[in-house]
Amino acid sequence: MSDDDAAPGGSDADDEELTYADAGVDIEASEAATAALIGAVGESEGDYAGLLDIGDRYLALATDGVGTKLLVAEALADYSTVGIDCIAMNANDLVAAGVRPVAFVDYLAVDEPDETFSEQVGQGLDAGAEAADIELVGGETAVMPEVVRGLDLAGTCAGLAAKDAVFPGEAEPGDALVGFSSSGIHSNGLTLARTAVTREHEYTDPCPFGDYDTLGEALLEPTRIYTHLLDPMRDHDVRAAAHVTGGGWTNLERLGEHRYVIEDPFDAQPVFEFVQSAGNVSDEEMHRTFNMGTGFVCALAPDDAEALADDTEGRVIGRVEEGTGVSIRGLEL
């Protein structure tokens, strides 16, 4: 095709439909690699968190990092919120298991030490710990110039739960699904979001939506922390919960091999529409990658679901049926 025949506003490549795999993250390959690792070391009890029997209680551990969201922080020279993401990604996984997070340790790897971004990371960790109501009990900073470019941030969260307080972990057909809104993209799918946005934009470009000064600020919106839901979910006999992270809405399949029909999800924030338009991303790929406005979902009996929604900021968004897959917004995932 000649230049005259190219579509207005960009190259042919910019008009091609973008997928998460195209951006560099193949979910199926990642799951296969994870399965291989688990097979080599042996499985632990628990899905979102490893559960260790310590007598009358479980000690739970979850570990995760911030991922390529750090590249947006680097571009804006603003690391003040990524510590919140680091704590949220771990604490929320414990909450999904029915475990109360109690303590957190961080691991900061850098190519060279820098007091400015270290201080900003620390500010975010402090804010995240306060929001999650946990203690920061230590951490490690490693200087590895031949291994790391810039920095990487990860951490481990410890939690405790009485054995009868942990969620059974399996939804039942007939259950209702209660959802809770996200704050935006959170800390998953950033490789796709970044690739889409930077096709024709810079992170420092003015943001055309919300109260953000730049597009980068919209991508850096911190992950919402859901620890405040733990007591209400226990009070209303939640059977299983899912933190909607990597894999998007297919995370609901971690509630058991059933069919999940979503009829009233929370609206997706404008950042998702912008990413989808900028990257020409299909509706199905968006829902297989991002939370699309709903960051946490739990399954419980219908009467209990209505009560839980009344007692929290959540709402009934769907139901559990016999079958397989996830149905949402006219899509079958």
N, C-alpha and C positions, 0 to 999 in steps of 0.2 A: 504494500500500500504506500502510495506517495504521501509526502507531508500534507499535500492539499486534501487528501482523502481522510486524514486522521480526524478523530472526533474532536470537537472544540474542547478546550480547557485541559488537555493533557494528552499524553502519549497513549498508544495502544496498551502498553503495560499497565498504565494507570487505570484504564477502563476494565481490565480483566477482573473477574470475580476473585476476591482474596479469601483464602482459607487459613485456619490456624497452622495447618501443616505447611502451606506455602510460606508463612511467616517464619517457620523454623521449629514449630512444636507439633509433633505428631502424637496425639493423645493415645492412639492404639499402640504405637511403638513404646511410648512411655509406660503404659500399663503393663505391657509384656515384659519390659525390663524390670519393673517393680515386682512383678510376679516371680521372675527369675531370682531376684534378690531374696524375696521372702522364702522361696523354695530352698535356697541354699542355707539360710540361717534358721529356718523353722518359724512357724507362726506363733504369735503371742495372743493371749485372749484380748478381745476388743477390736473394734474396727477403726474408729477415729483416734483412739488412744490405746497404748499398750497398758494392760492392767496386770498388776503384780499383787498376788494374794499375800497379805501381811497379817493374816489372822482374822480379826473381825471386820477388817476394812480392805479396800483396794488402794494401792498406790498407783496412780496413773501418770504416764509420761507422754507428751506429744512434742514433736520437733518439726520446725518448718522455717522458711526464710521469707524474704520480701520479694525475691525474684527480680525480673528485669524492670520493675518499677523504679529500681535504683538508678537506671539510666536516665529516666526523666528527671529525677532529683539531681543527678549530676549535671544535666543540661541547664537546669535552672539554678544550680548552686544552692539548692534548698533541701537540706536533709532533715528538717525539723519535724516531719510527720512520719518518716519511714519507721521509726521506732514503735509508733502506735500500730502500724501494720504488722510488724514482727510479733508483737504481743497478741494482737487480735487473731492472727492466723493460727496461733497455738492455743490460746485460751478458748476460742470458739470451738475447736475440735474437742476439747475436754467437755465443754458444755453439751455438745452433741451426744456424748457418751453418758451424760447424767452425772458428771464428776465436777466438783468444785475446784477451780484452779486456786492454788495457794502461793506458788513461788515460781520465779523465772530467772533463768541465766541466759545471757546473750553471748554470741560469738561474732566479733567484728574482725574481718580479714581485710587488710589494706596492702596496696603496693608501696605506700610510704605514709608515715604518720602525719596527720594534719590536725592541729588542735581545733580549728574552726568546725570542720564537719564532724569531728568526734564529739564536740560539745552539742552540736545540733542533734546528732543521733541520740545522745544521752537525754536531751530534753524530750524527745519523742518517746523514748523508753519510759521515762518518768511519768509522762502524761498517760501513756497506755496502761502502765501499772496502776495508776490511780483510777482510771476508768474501769479496769477489770477487777479492782479491789484485791490485788495480789502484791506480794513483796518481791522486789528485786534483790536477789541474794548473792549476786556476783556475776562475773563474766570473764571473757578473755579477748584480748586484742592481739592478733597475729600479723606481723609484717612479713609479707611473702611476695616480693616484687616479681619473681619469675613465675608465679602461679596465678596471682590476682591482678587484674587491671582495674584501677580505681578502688572499689571496695565491694565487699559482700557482707550481708548482715543476716544472721540466722539466730535461732534461740531454741531453748527447751523449756517447756512449762510442766511443772509438777502439780498434781492434784490429788485429793483424797475424797473417798466416798464410802459410806457404809455399804455393805454388800447388797442390802435391800433397797438402796437408793439409786443404784445404777439402772439406767433404762434397760428393759429387756432386749431392745435392739431390733425387734421384728414387728413391722406393721401387720395389720390383719385386714382382709377384705371387709368392707363396710365401715372402716375407720374414716374419719374426716381428717383433712390436712389443714393445719393452721400455719400461716406464713407471717413473716416479719420482714419489713422493708430493709433494703440495703441502703448504703450511703452513696452508692455509685459503683464503679468498676471493682472496688476493693483491691485485692492484690493477686488476681488471677486473670489470665488472658492478656496481660500487658504486652506480650510480644506481638499479638495480633493487633491490638489497639495502637501500639506505637508505629507498626508498619503501615497501618491504614492512615493514621493522622499525618505521618511524615511523607506521604506520597506527594502532597502539594502544599504542605504547611510546615511551619516550625513550631516547636514547643512554646516559643516566646511570642507567637502571634496572638493578637487579641482574641479573647474567647467570645463567640457570638451568643452564648447562652449562660444563664445562671449569674451568680455573683462573683465569678472568677475573672481575674485580670487577663490571664493567658490560658491557652489550651493546655499547657503543661500543668497548671494549677488544678484544672478539672481532672486530669488523669491522676494527680497526686492526692485527691480527696481520700482521707484515711478510711481504712476498713472499719466498719461498725463492730462494736464489741457487744456480745449478747449474754454476758455472765448474769445480768440482772433477771434473765428469764428462768434461771435454774430453779428457784424456789416455786414460782407459779407452775412450771411444767411438772414438777414433782407433785405439787398439791392436786393437780388435775390428771394424774395418772397417765402421763405421756408414755407411749410404748417405745417409740423410736424417734430420733431426730436426725436431721441432715444439715450440715453447714454447706451452703451452695458455693463451692469453690471451683477448682479445675475440673473441666468436664461439664460445667454449667448445670442444666436441669437434669442431666443423666445422673447426677448425684443422688436423686431420689431413689434410684435403684439400690442404693446402699441400705434402704429401709426394708428390703426384702424383695423377693422375686414376685412382684405383683404389677398391676397396671395402675398408673397414677394419672388421674384426670384432673387437670388444673383448669378451673372455670373462672376464677377471679383473682389473678395474680396482681401484685402491685404494679403500678405503671413504671415502665423503664425510664430512668432519668435521661435528660436530653443528651448527655454524653454518649449514650449508646446509639442514638439516632445519628449523631455526628460521625462516630466511628463507622457505623454501617454504611453511611453515604460516602464517606471519604474512601473507604476500602472496597466499595461495591460488594459487601459481604451479604450472603444470603440469610434469610430469617432463620433457617435451620442451623446454620453455622454459628450465628449469634447466640442461639439458645443452647447450643452444645459447648459453648466456650465461656459465656458470661452468666452472671446471676440475673441480669435483665430486670433489676428492680427489687427482687426478693432474695434476701441473703441467708435466711434460716427458715427451715420448715420442720414441723413435727407432726406425728400421727398419733391419734387417740380416738376414743369412742366419741360419736357425734355429740352427745349431751355434754360431755366433758370439754369438747372442743369449743362449743359456744360459750361455756363458762370461762375457759382460758382466754378466749378472745375478748370477753367483757372485762376481764381483770388485767389485761395488758394492752399494748398498742397493736397487737396482732389481729388477724381476721381469718375466717374460714375461707380458704382459697380453692379447695377441691376435695377429692375423695380417693379412696383406695378400692380397686376392683380386682376381680380375678383376671388373670392375663399377664401380659408383659408390656414394657415400654412406658413412655411418658407422653401424654397428650396435652399440648398447651398452645393456645393461640392458633388453632387450626393445623398445628404441626404434630407429626408422630416421630418421636425421637427414640 
